[in-house]
Amino acid sequence: MTKTPQIELVYFEGCPNALKARENIRAAVAEAFAQPIEWAEWDLMAESTPEDFKRYGSPTVLVDGHDVTGDGPGNVAMACRADGAPSIEAIAAKLS
């Protein structure tokens, strides 16, 4: 049996690309799996978000703890990513 990957979305409300990232996660999961799987979401503005996530720009999609774009965490939090939402293809590639 194949292990289900851990998918996490790091974002903050007001980031114009957060909704697109969610849509791209849904589409990538639909391509990779026969049935939907759940993912975690971490709001950078929430006090309950672990500090480890607060160095990622919004939106970041992590699969098994790794940014699907190959980028790592930065030094500054609460920033929108200049490259926008990760693509369906980038997410799907890490799910397979």
C-alpha positions as CSV (number, residue, x, y, z in Angstrom):
1,M,0.0,0.0,0.0
2,T,1.3,3.5,-0.9
3,K,1.8,5.9,1.9
4,T,-0.5,9.0,1.7
5,P,1.6,12.1,1.5
6,Q,1.2,14.8,4.1
7,I,0.0,18.0,2.3
8,E,0.1,21.4,4.0
9,L,-0.9,24.8,2.7
10,V,0.8,27.8,4.3
11,Y,-1.1,31.1,3.7
12,F,-2.6,34.2,5.1
13,E,-6.0,35.7,4.6
14,G,-5.8,38.5,2.1
15,C,-3.1,36.8,0.0
16,P,-4.5,37.0,-3.5
17,N,-3.0,33.6,-4.4
18,A,-4.2,31.5,-1.5
19,L,-7.5,30.6,-3.2
20,K,-5.7,29.5,-6.4
21,A,-3.3,27.4,-4.3
22,R,-6.3,25.5,-2.7
23,E,-7.8,25.0,-6.2
24,N,-4.5,23.7,-7.5
25,I,-4.1,21.3,-4.5
26,R,-7.6,19.9,-5.2
27,A,-6.9,19.4,-8.9
28,A,-3.5,17.8,-8.2
29,V,-5.0,15.4,-5.6
30,A,-7.8,14.5,-8.1
31,E,-5.1,13.6,-10.7
32,A,-3.0,11.6,-8.3
33,F,-5.5,9.7,-6.2
34,A,-8.7,7.8,-6.8
35,Q,-10.4,9.6,-3.9
36,P,-10.0,12.9,-2.2
37,I,-7.4,13.2,0.6
38,E,-7.3,15.8,3.3
39,W,-4.6,18.4,3.8
40,A,-3.7,20.7,6.7
41,E,-3.8,24.5,6.4
42,W,-1.6,26.9,8.4
43,D,-2.7,30.5,8.6
44,L,0.3,32.7,9.1
45,M,-1.8,35.1,11.2
46,A,-3.0,32.5,13.6
47,E,-1.3,32.2,17.0
48,S,-1.7,28.4,16.8
49,T,0.4,28.1,13.7
50,P,3.8,26.5,14.6
51,E,6.8,28.8,14.2
52,D,8.4,26.5,11.6
53,F,5.7,27.6,9.1
54,K,5.9,31.3,9.8
55,R,9.0,31.7,7.6
56,Y,7.3,30.6,4.4
57,G,5.6,33.0,2.0
58,S,2.0,32.8,1.1
59,P,0.9,30.5,-0.5
60,T,3.3,27.7,0.0
61,V,2.3,24.1,-0.6
62,L,4.4,21.5,1.3
63,V,4.3,17.8,0.6
64,D,5.9,15.7,3.3
65,G,7.5,18.9,4.7
66,H,9.1,20.0,1.4
67,D,8.0,23.0,-0.7
68,V,6.7,21.7,-4.0
69,T,8.6,24.5,-5.9
70,G,12.0,23.5,-4.3
71,D,12.2,26.7,-2.4
72,G,12.9,26.7,1.4
73,P,11.7,28.9,4.1
74,G,12.8,32.5,4.0
75,N,13.9,34.9,6.8
76,V,10.7,37.1,6.6
77,A,7.1,36.1,7.3
78,M,3.8,37.5,6.1
79,A,4.8,38.0,2.5
80,C,3.1,37.0,-0.7
81,R,5.2,34.8,-2.9
82,A,6.4,36.6,-6.0
83,D,5.9,33.4,-8.0
84,G,2.2,33.2,-7.1
85,A,0.4,29.9,-6.3
86,P,2.3,26.6,-7.0
87,S,1.0,25.0,-10.2
88,I,-1.1,21.9,-10.4
89,E,1.8,20.2,-12.2
90,A,4.3,21.1,-9.5
91,I,2.0,19.8,-6.8
92,A,1.1,16.6,-8.7
93,A,4.8,15.8,-9.4
94,K,5.5,15.7,-5.6
95,L,2.4,13.6,-5.0
96,S,3.5,10.8,-7.3
